[in-house]
Amino acid sequence: MPFLFTTFAAMENLKTYEQGMDLTAKTISGLEEVLADELKALGATEVQTGKRVVLFRGDKEIIYKANYLCRTALRILKPIGVFTVRNEKELYEKVKRIDWTQVFGLRQTFMVNATISQSSMTHSLYVALKTKDAIVDQFRDKLGKRPYVDKENPTIYVDVHINREKCTISLDSSGASLHKRGYRVATDKAPINEVLAAGLIKLSGWNKEGDFMDPMCGSGTIPIEAAMEALNIPAGYYRKHFAFENWHDFDHDLWHDIKEEANNRIAEYDNPIIASDQSFKAFSIARSNLKNAGLQMDVTLINKPFEKMNPESGKGMLLFNPPYGERLEEKDIIALYKMIGDVLKTKFKGYEAWMITGNPAAAKFVGLRPSKKIKLYNGQIESKFIKFELYEGSRKAKKQTPSDTKSS
Ligand SMILES: C[S@@+](CC[C@H](N)C(=O)[O-])C[C@H]1O[C@@H](n2cnc3c(N)ncnc32)[C@H](O)[C@@H]1O
């Protein structure tokens, strides 16, 4: 069934969407399928994946749930208009045809974010500005007054997406990106995005048996996301605010019930979740973040180099994000990845190890044959999420052969 976006005909009356809306969830490249599964589990229908997006249908309840519960969504957008656009003048005119006075009020502040791909219009800031002008001018024409823009903390977030000649105007129900979970009070060098960390845990198929270890935990993002997953803590549990709470149709009771029901499902988890880093600064930051999340009793935090770590239960999973080498000499980065391989081979037989790295050349020095490689983006860096199975006994950790050194 083709995916139906809102058209001008439907725009005549914005309220009709409430029966079931076409919605868009944004995510990180490589996590689309994981997010699609999360959305289906919440009851979203007609779920389709695209490039860094998942399109689906759902009602207000799904919007609230997706914001609160999806670990791998960056934003949940509610499209309110789709039209063809070839230049900024046409954009201005068509944005003005949406009845913005039905969408928000004069006392609310707003901001416009624009993204553009493969369009003759190349300046996203100018596109955002023209959209803002159209909204403001419409208010002025109709009501004689205009709402104000707040780029820091607006109450209404408008999203413009132009792909070739197709323009989609949406209300962003999330506001600040959902990776801003609210538990991180500080970060160390190269912290991983929370949504990516949660996505890696889901992609790994973690079965929650044995230990979960991040031996290079930095600010503690991966073990915190693992603890949230294990204890069933909702992704939005620590966040103070979502933009949909400012919408004119916000249903306070529905939101309260969704949170209460999800929070009641938070459970105990008994297997070890272990976070360690050789840097005392990283250890201290991870400790603050764990404390802020109230997870200091659920995650064991250690200040040790990986080479001195020992397995806890003899089985489980390591999932970590070693340095990629931007700050290290070539020989040091090779030595680091060789050390990772040696420690895995000698100490972690019976475990599986997952490593995300933006330095696939260095990763070959681990000297183990990957049983899986998944292409992902860590920020702008093309990265590989690599799995090593560390067999016990006679099925020794498989050594990498020269033919394995070709990157997949
Ligand atoms: C890319 S950062 C990890 C970022 C982390 N995932 C986060 O979200 O903040 C890599 C970390 O590996 C740590 N590290 C490097 N070599 C190590 C070693 N031999 N043993 C333990 N930790 C090490 C660094 O101190 C750094 O904190």
The ligand as a MOL file (V3000), in Angstrom:
LIG
                    3D

  0  0  0     0  0            999 V3000
M  V30 BEGIN CTAB
M  V30 COUNTS 27 29 0 0 0
M  V30 BEGIN ATOM
M  V30 1 C 36.1830 6.6460 22.0470 0
M  V30 2 S 36.3930 6.6670 23.7710 0 CHG=1
M  V30 3 C 34.9650 5.8500 24.3700 0
M  V30 4 C 33.7950 6.7730 24.4320 0
M  V30 5 C 32.6280 6.2220 25.1800 0
M  V30 6 N 31.9660 5.1640 24.4430 0
M  V30 7 C 31.6610 7.3310 25.5610 0
M  V30 8 O 30.4990 7.2780 25.1930 0
M  V30 9 O 32.0790 8.2950 26.1930 0 CHG=-1
M  V30 10 C 37.6400 5.4850 24.0320 0
M  V30 11 C 38.0140 5.2730 25.4880 0
M  V30 12 O 38.9570 4.2020 25.5450 0
M  V30 13 C 39.7820 4.4410 26.6550 0
M  V30 14 N 40.9800 3.6030 26.5020 0
M  V30 15 C 41.9690 3.6990 25.5830 0
M  V30 16 N 42.8790 2.7200 25.7560 0
M  V30 17 C 42.4380 1.9760 26.8000 0
M  V30 18 C 42.9250 0.8140 27.4530 0
M  V30 19 N 44.0570 0.2310 27.0740 0
M  V30 20 N 42.2190 0.3060 28.4940 0
M  V30 21 C 41.0750 0.8980 28.9100 0
M  V30 22 N 40.5790 2.0190 28.3350 0
M  V30 23 C 41.2450 2.5460 27.2880 0
M  V30 24 C 40.0340 5.9340 26.6120 0
M  V30 25 O 40.4400 6.4100 27.8820 0
M  V30 26 C 38.6590 6.4570 26.1700 0
M  V30 27 O 37.8990 6.8380 27.2890 0
M  V30 END ATOM
M  V30 BEGIN BOND
M  V30 1 1 1 2
M  V30 2 1 2 3
M  V30 3 1 2 10
M  V30 4 1 3 4
M  V30 5 1 4 5
M  V30 6 1 5 6
M  V30 7 1 5 7
M  V30 8 2 7 8
M  V30 9 1 7 9
M  V30 10 1 10 11
M  V30 11 1 11 12
M  V30 12 1 11 26
M  V30 13 1 12 13
M  V30 14 1 13 14
M  V30 15 1 13 24
M  V30 16 1 14 15
M  V30 17 1 14 23
M  V30 18 2 15 16
M  V30 19 1 16 17
M  V30 20 1 17 18
M  V30 21 2 17 23
M  V30 22 1 18 19
M  V30 23 2 18 20
M  V30 24 1 20 21
M  V30 25 2 21 22
M  V30 26 1 22 23
M  V30 27 1 24 25
M  V30 28 1 24 26
M  V30 29 1 26 27
M  V30 END BOND
M  V30 END CTAB
M  END
